[in-house]
Amino acid sequence: MTHKYSLDSVCGIMFEFNVDENRNLYNVKLVGGCPGYSQAVAKLLEEMNVHIAINKLGGIKCQGGTSCANEIARCLNNCISNEKQYI
């Protein structure tokens, strides 16, 4: 299942990804924002565990008290929180 989240108050527009049974990310895409940053982060997150990604990216500040990285962590956290409702 592909997860799609809008990024709030940052340069990027959308974060799209899949999560496998081990909670590793794959098919990671960032839409909008700096093309180099979007491609680099997508490659770095590929096959990374969701919890590791949240710990690495959460809390990073840029503009407006958040950042693209922090918003990605927020999206991942929402994804796993929503998953728990169905377990």
N, C-alpha and C positions, 0 to 999 in steps of 0.2 A: 504494500500500500504506500502510495506517495503522499507525504505530508507537505502541505504548503502553508506558509505563514507570511503575513505582511510584517515588514520591519517598521517600527514606529520611530519617528523623529531622527532618522539617520539618512545617509546618502543612498544606501541600498533600498530596494523596493520590496523584494520577495526572497524568501529562503525556502528551498525545496529539497527534500531528501527522503530516503527510505531507511528503515531500521531493520536489521536482521534479527534472528532469534536470540543472538548473543548480545543484542543491543549495540551493535556496531553500525556505523553510518555507511551508506553507499548511495550512489547516484546523487551526490551533493551538487547543488547549483545555487548560485547567488545571482539575482537579477538586479541590475541597476548598480549605481555607485561606480567606483573606480574599477575598470575592467581588470587591471593587474591584480588588485587586492582580491576581487571576487574570484578570479581563477586560482590565485595562490591559496586562499582559505579553503576553497572547495577541494583542492588537491590534498591539503594538509589534513582535512577532516575525513577524507575517504578512508574507510576501514577503522576509524577511531571509535572507541567506546563512547556512548552518549555521556556517561557520567564524567569521563576524563575531559571531554570537550567542554562540558558545563563548568568544571573546575578551572580549566585553563582560560576560558573566555569570559566568564562571569565577572562583573565588577570593573571591567576596563572602561575608562571614561574618555570621551573625546569632546563632542559638542552637545550642549543641552543636557549634561549630566548622564549621558549614555554613550554608546558607540555601536558600530555595526557588530563588533565582536560580542558586546554585552547583549544586544538584541538577539543574536543567534543563540546565545546561552538561554535567554528567556524563552525562545521558541522551543528549544530542546527540552527545557524543564516543563513547559506546558504539554508537550507531546508525551513525556513519560508520566506526568501527573494524570493526564486523560486516560492513558493506558491502564493505570491502576484501578480506575473505576469499573473496568470490564473484566478484571481478573477475579 
